[in-house]
Every structure is written in structure tokens, then in C-alpha cells.
Amino acid sequence: MPLNRPFHRAPLLPLLVLGFALNPADSAFAFAAPIKVDTGQIGTAKFAIANPPGAWNHDLLLLAHGYRPDSAPLVADLHPERPSNKALLDEGWMVATTSYRRNGLIVGDAIADLDALRAYIANAYGDPDRVILEGESIGGLVVTIMAERDPGPYQGAVVFDATLYAKEPDMRVGLSLLPRIPLLFVATLRESREAKAYLTALVARPEPVVQPALFLISREGHTNINQAERLGAFRALGDWIDRGREALPRPRENTPYYDATVPPDPGPSTAVPHPDSAGIAPMTFFQLEAGGHAYRALYGRTYSDVKNDAWIAFPDAEGRTVLSRNFANAAGSARLKVGDAVSLAAYDPRAPQSP
């Protein structure tokens, strides 16, 4: 549940009221005119295709989503209002995604579903001139394997915090470490290990193999990468495709990888501090009060700082505060809806806590 500003070193108090919004980032970047999104289904995989507001330039961004639990509904989750997508749509790009045919740890079928969506678009709208693949987390693994195939349908790939060494049951496709198109990894601090291992693997990469590249994001948190950083990586990949690898920005002296971090700009805060407030220290517990219930929460760095079902708050890549439960439904647990207020207080171990 994102709030508009991180609160480390911000007030912690007997009553700190926060305007609670389920997704303020999405509502903040609306189009002047609605973008036409076409939806449909290929087999059991649902798709969504966002059309540019003007003429299509015959360029396509194809998005591969990350892990979703088996119990989640199949949804083609496309957000054309997000600044990175909106910028491309305004330039004439088409942006599309698929739910895949099933949830869970899915790789081989996800590749087939992305290929099927590209073929559908070519048949329904006309053959695209350029198709860029983008994936995050498990979707990053999917896209990386697709980048290792013979070039042709896809001209480049960018992946965010790719989970490269996950294995689906009976997995029949895997990494060769030999990409055939420009492949740009973008990774946060602790998540960069797998991408670094891929880049530095002791394998020969003679042409036509393309040596991959890595941009670092100096921030913790899986896929905690902001919209400006995503768009910057996409632009850099386009320059690489158009003008060669030399067009990529260079790392600073004595560093192996380019730091692509963009400081967040969260906008005005929705937090209202109490006059008698004290400060919240990182990696300490506080008390969340919502709907007449109290919950023990950690002000941490990312979801992995707590066990499953535990409450966590941390600053996200956009400069807001995420308030959530790890692998659980925070809004449902606290019976919150858009516009509800919550308060944060010093943790009181004597207060009865809700799950």
C-alpha cells in the first residue's frame, strides 16, 4: 500500500495520520484522453494491448510479468498510465502483455504465450518493425532465455532483477548464457548477484553471441526500481540497438558497472505528524492502527526483512512508503479501502495485536 513519502527519520508518534491510498502512483499519471486497450484471450492466456493515442510507429514493447501464486486469478495486468509506458505510447509505441496460460513458477509456457501474443499482434495489426522484450523477476528469466534464441522476432531485451536460476517443475528450457540480441540487466544491490554471475560466466561468447550488459541501481528491494530508471534503461537499450554497444553509458572510473540510479521525486507528502512525535529508526518496530485494530509492523528495507504474513513498511523507488504484508493482502487484512486513514504509533507490546 504505497503512501506518498518514506517516513524514516520522519515523525513517529502517538498519532500520525496518513492518507491511505491503494495505488496513488497509478492515478497520478493519467492520460488527457483515454488510451484504447484491446483485450482478449489466446488459449487460456489473457492479453492486453495498449494502443498509442496517435498513429502506431510499428514498434512494440512486450512485457513479461513476474511470479504469481497458483491461487491468483489470470489477469493481463497492463498499466498504460505508468510514466515509462506512457512515454512510449506518446511516441507511437504499442505496449502489450499476457497473463500466461497459468500462474505459478512458469517458464516454458510463458515463452510460448509471449511468442503467441507477438504473432497475434502481427496478424491483427501488422508486423512490427521492432519488438523489445521486458521482464522482471521470473519474467526476467523468461525474457533472458528468449534473448538467447536465434534473432529475428525480437531486437532487444531489458530485464529488472531477473531471477535467473529458478527452476520450474519438469523444466525443459534453460539458460545457455549466450544471448543473440542486446540484453540489458538492471539490478538492485543484493539482487545483482545473479546478473553479475551471468555476465562473468566462464563461457566463450564469439559472434553472433552478444555480450550482455548490466546497470546497477543503488537501492535495496526486489524490483524496487522506479519509473525513471526503467525508462532510462529502455532508452539505453534502444541506443545500443541503433548505434552499437559503444552507445551505452560508461561506468565511472574503477567501477565495472554503470550506476543508473535516479533519485526519487515523490511529490507532496500525505502524512500529518503529531506535534509530540519522535523519530522512526530504520529496522525497528512500530504499531499500525487501522479500522480499530492494531498491528505490529517493521520499518525495514524490503519484503525479505520479515517472514511471510508479517507487516512491513519501507521506502520504495518512487520515494513513497510501502505499507504491506509479506505474501498477504494488507488492505484485506485491515479492511481498508481507498481514502481510509491509518495511524502509526510507537510500538506498545502491551497492546492487543491483530494478526
ZAROGU-402689 format. One line per 2 residues: number of its first residue (from 1); for each residue x, y, z of C-alpha. Coordinates in nm, 4 decimals. Layout:
residues N
NUM = X/Y/Z ~ ... .
***
This chain:
residues 355
1 = 0.0000/0.0000/0.0000 ~ 0.2086/0.2952/-0.1151 .
3 = 0.1977/0.6218/0.0752 ~ 0.3449/0.9348/-0.0736 .
5 = 0.6674/0.9597/0.1203 ~ 0.9027/0.7403/0.3210 .
7 = 0.8937/0.8034/0.6910 ~ 1.2362/0.7014/0.8148 .
9 = 1.3642/0.9864/1.0280 ~ 1.0125/1.1221/0.9939 .
11 = 0.7834/1.1539/1.2926 ~ 0.6758/0.8523/1.4921 .
13 = 0.4087/0.9475/1.7337 ~ 0.1110/0.8608/1.9412 .
15 = -0.0968/0.9650/1.6437 ~ 0.0498/1.0054/1.2959 .
17 = -0.2303/1.0090/1.0422 ~ -0.1590/0.9077/0.6861 .
19 = -0.3899/0.9488/0.3917 ~ -0.4206/0.5877/0.2801 .
21 = -0.4378/0.5262/-0.0943 ~ -0.4198/0.1832/-0.2502 .
23 = -0.2411/0.2975/-0.5661 ~ -0.1675/0.6688/-0.5796 .
25 = 0.1101/0.6272/-0.8360 ~ -0.1257/0.4949/-1.0986 .
27 = -0.3829/0.7709/-1.0525 ~ -0.1205/1.0450/-1.0631 .
29 = -0.0198/0.9841/-1.4232 ~ -0.3497/0.9751/-1.6116 .
31 = -0.3734/1.0431/-1.9843 ~ -0.5513/1.3532/-2.1090 .
33 = -0.7547/1.1209/-2.3299 ~ -0.8224/0.7534/-2.2533 .
35 = -0.5827/0.5095/-2.4135 ~ -0.7532/0.2328/-2.6064 .
37 = -0.6628/-0.1048/-2.4567 ~ -0.7626/-0.4116/-2.6548 .
39 = -0.8139/-0.7313/-2.4560 ~ -0.8680/-1.0909/-2.5488 .
41 = -0.7526/-1.4450/-2.4983 ~ -0.5172/-1.6856/-2.6771 .
43 = -0.5956/-2.0327/-2.5483 ~ -0.6312/-1.9761/-2.1759 .
45 = -0.3813/-1.6860/-2.1698 ~ -0.5398/-1.3433/-2.1452 .
47 = -0.3780/-1.0452/-2.3130 ~ -0.3975/-0.6652/-2.3083 .
49 = -0.2662/-0.4372/-2.5822 ~ -0.2362/-0.0610/-2.5266 .
51 = -0.2595/0.1380/-2.8490 ~ -0.0795/0.4704/-2.8920 .
53 = -0.3005/0.7810/-2.8945 ~ -0.1835/0.8623/-3.2484 .
55 = -0.0545/0.6512/-3.5352 ~ 0.1318/0.3326/-3.4460 .
57 = 0.5006/0.3586/-3.5372 ~ 0.5201/-0.0220/-3.5679 .
59 = 0.7369/-0.0585/-3.2574 ~ 0.6199/-0.2929/-2.9813 .
61 = 0.7126/-0.3391/-2.6160 ~ 0.6186/-0.6845/-2.4899 .
63 = 0.6039/-0.7208/-2.1101 ~ 0.6695/-1.0439/-1.9177 .
65 = 0.5364/-1.0334/-1.5615 ~ 0.6898/-1.1986/-1.2564 .
67 = 0.5728/-1.4772/-1.0275 ~ 0.2058/-1.5002/-0.9330 .
69 = 0.0719/-1.7636/-0.6924 ~ -0.1335/-2.0502/-0.8317 .
71 = -0.4408/-1.9226/-0.6481 ~ -0.4343/-1.5773/-0.8113 .
73 = -0.6712/-1.5017/-1.1000 ~ -0.5334/-1.4952/-1.4542 .
75 = -0.5052/-1.1247/-1.5351 ~ -0.3322/-0.9392/-1.8176 .
77 = -0.2114/-0.6659/-1.5828 ~ -0.1221/-0.3690/-1.8032 .
79 = -0.0759/-0.0116/-1.6758 ~ -0.0518/0.2307/-1.9685 .
81 = -0.0710/0.5264/-1.7290 ~ 0.2665/0.4498/-1.5702 .
83 = 0.5218/0.7075/-1.6871 ~ 0.7573/0.4600/-1.8568 .
85 = 0.4720/0.3108/-2.0594 ~ 0.3047/0.6472/-2.1201 .
87 = 0.6241/0.7937/-2.2661 ~ 0.6449/0.5138/-2.5216 .
89 = 0.2764/0.5259/-2.6075 ~ 0.3034/0.9007/-2.6655 .
91 = 0.5869/0.8303/-2.9103 ~ 0.3746/0.5830/-3.1062 .
93 = 0.4785/0.2539/-2.9480 ~ 0.2338/-0.0261/-2.8750 .
95 = 0.2657/-0.1877/-2.5297 ~ 0.1285/-0.5373/-2.4639 .
97 = 0.1319/-0.8127/-2.2045 ~ -0.0096/-1.1576/-2.1344 .
99 = -0.1293/-1.3303/-1.8186 ~ 0.0360/-1.6543/-1.9387 .
101 = -0.1860/-1.9609/-1.9555 ~ -0.1402/-2.0367/-1.5852 .
103 = 0.0166/-1.8946/-1.2709 ~ 0.2909/-2.0359/-1.0543 .
105 = 0.6538/-2.0903/-1.1473 ~ 0.6121/-2.0891/-1.5252 .
107 = 0.8890/-2.0502/-1.7831 ~ 0.8423/-2.2669/-2.0928 .
109 = 0.4706/-2.1947/-2.1289 ~ 0.5320/-1.8244/-2.0593 .
111 = 0.7759/-1.8124/-2.3514 ~ 0.5185/-1.9792/-2.5756 .
113 = 0.2482/-1.7347/-2.4640 ~ 0.4672/-1.4307/-2.5347 .
115 = 0.5543/-1.5702/-2.8785 ~ 0.1845/-1.6300/-2.9428 .
117 = 0.0987/-1.2729/-2.8463 ~ 0.3633/-1.1333/-3.0801 .
119 = 0.2243/-1.3474/-3.3629 ~ -0.1306/-1.2336/-3.2813 .
121 = -0.0280/-0.8667/-3.2953 ~ 0.1488/-0.9168/-3.6278 .
123 = -0.1621/-1.0804/-3.7719 ~ -0.4167/-0.8365/-3.6247 .
125 = -0.2301/-0.5043/-3.6508 ~ 0.0538/-0.5623/-3.8954 .
127 = 0.4083/-0.6888/-3.8499 ~ 0.6067/-0.4696/-3.6082 .
129 = 0.9416/-0.3290/-3.7157 ~ 1.0970/-0.3548/-3.3712 .
131 = 0.9937/-0.5659/-3.0725 ~ 1.1584/-0.5148/-2.7339 .
133 = 1.1117/-0.7681/-2.4559 ~ 1.0889/-0.6510/-2.0960 .
135 = 1.0630/-0.8754/-1.7905 ~ 1.1045/-0.8565/-1.4159 .
137 = 1.1808/-1.1222/-1.1561 ~ 1.0773/-1.4614/-1.3042 .
139 = 0.9698/-1.2674/-1.6127 ~ 1.3344/-1.1636/-1.6379 .
141 = 1.4359/-1.5284/-1.6606 ~ 1.1713/-1.5843/-1.9289 .
143 = 1.2970/-1.2892/-2.1324 ~ 1.6636/-1.3845/-2.0888 .
145 = 1.6001/-1.7309/-2.2321 ~ 1.4103/-1.5722/-2.5218 .
147 = 1.7089/-1.3423/-2.5856 ~ 1.9313/-1.6491/-2.6182 .
149 = 1.7430/-1.7849/-2.9179 ~ 1.8191/-1.7080/-3.2814 .
151 = 1.7434/-1.3398/-3.3520 ~ 1.4529/-1.2436/-3.5719 .
153 = 1.1252/-1.1844/-3.3848 ~ 1.2891/-0.9695/-3.1154 .
155 = 1.5502/-0.6982/-3.1418 ~ 1.6459/-0.6405/-2.7778 .
157 = 1.5637/-0.7260/-2.4169 ~ 1.5765/-0.5466/-2.0821 .
159 = 1.5205/-0.7283/-1.7528 ~ 1.4776/-0.5993/-1.3983 .
161 = 1.6077/-0.8032/-1.1021 ~ 1.5876/-1.1214/-1.3047 .
163 = 1.5509/-1.4407/-1.1003 ~ 1.7819/-1.6301/-1.3324 .
165 = 1.8274/-1.9600/-1.1574 ~ 1.4720/-2.0518/-1.0593 .
167 = 1.3561/-2.3900/-1.1854 ~ 1.0000/-2.4801/-1.2704 .
169 = 0.8934/-2.8455/-1.2247 ~ 0.9934/-3.0535/-1.5282 .
171 = 1.1667/-2.7504/-1.6774 ~ 1.2551/-2.8190/-2.0416 .
173 = 1.4178/-2.4882/-2.1305 ~ 1.7062/-2.3233/-1.9573 .
175 = 1.9869/-2.0719/-1.9837 ~ 2.2678/-2.1118/-2.2345 .
177 = 2.4388/-1.7864/-2.1202 ~ 2.4715/-1.6973/-2.4905 .
179 = 2.2358/-1.4113/-2.5817 ~ 2.1879/-1.3403/-2.9508 .
181 = 2.0356/-0.9926/-2.9177 ~ 2.1292/-0.6942/-2.6961 .
183 = 2.0378/-0.7962/-2.3402 ~ 2.0466/-0.5368/-2.0628 .
185 = 2.0216/-0.6427/-1.6987 ~ 1.9080/-0.3807/-1.4464 .
187 = 1.9523/-0.4879/-1.0850 ~ 1.9274/-0.3504/-0.7324 .
189 = 2.2110/-0.4072/-0.4864 ~ 2.1526/-0.7527/-0.3380 .
191 = 1.9611/-0.8685/-0.6448 ~ 2.2581/-0.8069/-0.8756 .
193 = 2.4450/-1.1245/-0.7877 ~ 2.2698/-1.3441/-1.0410 .
195 = 2.3119/-1.0917/-1.3220 ~ 2.6813/-1.0491/-1.2364 .
197 = 2.7243/-1.4267/-1.2391 ~ 2.5634/-1.4406/-1.5840 .
199 = 2.7920/-1.1672/-1.7207 ~ 3.1115/-1.3120/-1.5765 .
201 = 3.0404/-1.6794/-1.6507 ~ 3.3420/-1.8609/-1.7927 .
203 = 3.1928/-1.9213/-2.1348 ~ 3.3183/-1.8085/-2.4737 .
205 = 3.0871/-1.5589/-2.6424 ~ 3.2096/-1.5252/-3.0023 .
207 = 2.9848/-1.3591/-3.2607 ~ 2.6947/-1.3828/-3.3268 .
209 = 2.6606/-1.4023/-2.9469 ~ 2.6115/-1.0539/-2.7985 .
211 = 2.7912/-0.9728/-2.4733 ~ 2.5202/-0.8634/-2.2242 .
213 = 2.5395/-0.5504/-2.0085 ~ 2.4418/-0.4624/-1.6510 .
215 = 2.3144/-0.1396/-1.4969 ~ 2.3156/-0.1175/-1.1167 .
217 = 2.0512/0.0535/-0.9052 ~ 2.1939/0.1642/-0.5684 .
219 = 1.8894/0.0604/-0.3689 ~ 1.7673/-0.2472/-0.1853 .
221 = 1.4492/-0.4367/-0.2606 ~ 1.3463/-0.6870/-0.5259 .
223 = 1.2333/-0.4958/-0.8396 ~ 1.2383/-0.1749/-0.6313 .
225 = 1.3190/0.0222/-0.9464 ~ 1.1438/0.3464/-1.0273 .
227 = 0.9788/0.4605/-1.3474 ~ 1.2598/0.6981/-1.4447 .
229 = 1.5152/0.4173/-1.4045 ~ 1.3032/0.1807/-1.6136 .
231 = 1.2615/0.4338/-1.8916 ~ 1.6311/0.5245/-1.8802 .
233 = 1.7271/0.1588/-1.9239 ~ 1.4838/0.1241/-2.2128 .
235 = 1.6338/0.4315/-2.3824 ~ 1.9864/0.2967/-2.3345 .
237 = 1.8863/-0.0358/-2.4894 ~ 1.7415/0.1497/-2.7889 .
239 = 2.0684/0.3401/-2.8330 ~ 2.2590/0.0112/-2.8163 .
241 = 2.0403/-0.1407/-3.0877 ~ 2.0653/0.1690/-3.3098 .
243 = 2.4297/0.2650/-3.2667 ~ 2.6099/-0.0315/-3.1165 .
245 = 2.7378/-0.1181/-2.7718 ~ 2.9566/0.1929/-2.7592 .
247 = 2.6393/0.3992/-2.7223 ~ 2.5813/0.2609/-2.3706 .
249 = 2.6728/0.4983/-2.0859 ~ 3.0070/0.4147/-1.9322 .
251 = 3.0683/0.3249/-1.5677 ~ 3.2598/0.5640/-1.3503 .
253 = 3.6342/0.5099/-1.3287 ~ 3.7361/0.1943/-1.1418 .
255 = 3.3803/0.0567/-1.1373 ~ 3.2741/-0.2348/-1.3574 .
257 = 2.9074/-0.1435/-1.3997 ~ 2.7151/0.1725/-1.4772 .
259 = 2.5129/0.3147/-1.1850 ~ 2.1707/0.4008/-1.3309 .
261 = 2.0120/0.5161/-1.0042 ~ 1.7712/0.8092/-1.0361 .
263 = 1.6786/0.9819/-0.7064 ~ 1.3030/0.9622/-0.6458 .
265 = 1.0695/1.2593/-0.6538 ~ 0.7636/1.1545/-0.4513 .
267 = 0.5782/1.4845/-0.4597 ~ 0.3893/1.6262/-0.1620 .
269 = 0.3526/1.4063/0.1438 ~ 0.0142/1.2876/0.2692 .
271 = 0.1470/1.2279/0.6228 ~ 0.0229/1.4557/0.9022 .
273 = 0.2621/1.4468/1.2015 ~ 0.1534/1.4900/1.5591 .
275 = 0.3304/1.7813/1.7364 ~ 0.4689/1.5497/2.0051 .
277 = 0.6156/1.2999/1.7614 ~ 0.9551/1.1305/1.7814 .
279 = 1.1517/0.9648/1.5002 ~ 1.1183/0.6223/1.3422 .
281 = 1.4512/0.4439/1.3267 ~ 1.5181/0.2022/1.0416 .
283 = 1.4801/-0.1673/1.1291 ~ 1.2605/-0.1007/1.4320 .
285 = 0.9008/-0.1987/1.5037 ~ 0.6068/0.0391/1.5209 .
287 = 0.2336/-0.0002/1.5733 ~ -0.0067/0.0366/1.2834 .
289 = -0.3632/0.1232/1.3817 ~ -0.6399/0.0842/1.1245 .
291 = -1.0100/0.0110/1.1481 ~ -0.9995/-0.0191/1.5253 .
293 = -0.7241/-0.2816/1.5182 ~ -0.3518/-0.2666/1.5970 .
295 = -0.0774/-0.4446/1.4018 ~ 0.2912/-0.4828/1.4788 .
297 = 0.4966/-0.3718/1.1768 ~ 0.8658/-0.3348/1.0942 .
299 = 1.0085/-0.0269/0.9283 ~ 1.2575/-0.2096/0.7110 .
301 = 1.4229/-0.2091/0.3700 ~ 1.2254/-0.4613/0.1678 .
303 = 0.9807/-0.7504/0.1961 ~ 1.2508/-1.0061/0.2765 .
305 = 1.3166/-0.8356/0.6112 ~ 1.0095/-1.0108/0.7583 .
307 = 0.8515/-1.3543/0.7496 ~ 0.5505/-1.4367/0.5351 .
309 = 0.2286/-1.2693/0.6581 ~ 0.4199/-1.0141/0.8695 .
311 = 0.3581/-0.6402/0.8320 ~ 0.6350/-0.4341/0.6716 .
313 = 0.6865/-0.0708/0.5716 ~ 0.9768/0.0573/0.3626 .
315 = 1.0666/0.3408/0.1232 ~ 1.0102/0.2417/-0.2386 .
317 = 1.1904/0.3512/-0.5530 ~ 0.9453/0.6354/-0.6159 .
319 = 1.0131/0.7922/-0.2750 ~ 0.6852/0.6810/-0.1205 .
321 = 0.6338/0.4446/0.1713 ~ 0.5046/0.0966/0.1011 .
323 = 0.2892/-0.0427/0.3811 ~ 0.2120/-0.4081/0.3221 .
325 = 0.2105/-0.7668/0.4435 ~ 0.4658/-1.0049/0.3011 .
327 = 0.2875/-1.2521/0.0724 ~ -0.0518/-1.1454/0.2073 .
329 = -0.3314/-0.8976/0.1367 ~ -0.2705/-0.5908/0.3539 .
331 = -0.5845/-0.3996/0.2560 ~ -0.7999/-0.7070/0.3047 .
333 = -0.6428/-0.7880/0.6408 ~ -0.7101/-0.4390/0.7788 .
335 = -1.0412/-0.3984/0.5900 ~ -0.9098/-0.0838/0.4249 .
337 = -1.0390/0.0882/0.1156 ~ -0.9157/0.3794/-0.0925 .
339 = -0.9222/0.7018/0.1102 ~ -0.9093/0.5394/0.4549 .
341 = -0.6647/0.6800/0.7093 ~ -0.4237/0.4822/0.9227 .
343 = -0.2111/0.5923/1.2170 ~ 0.1361/0.4875/1.3210 .
345 = 0.2386/0.4876/1.6838 ~ 0.5305/0.3815/1.8974 .
347 = 0.5130/0.0057/1.9424 ~ 0.3356/-0.0943/2.2618 .
349 = 0.3971/-0.4636/2.3475 ~ 0.1082/-0.4495/2.5986 .
351 = -0.1499/-0.3547/2.3357 ~ -0.3530/-0.6440/2.1910 .
353 = -0.2304/-0.7123/1.8390 ~ -0.4363/-0.8278/1.5435 .
355 = -0.2921/-1.0815/1.3008 .
***
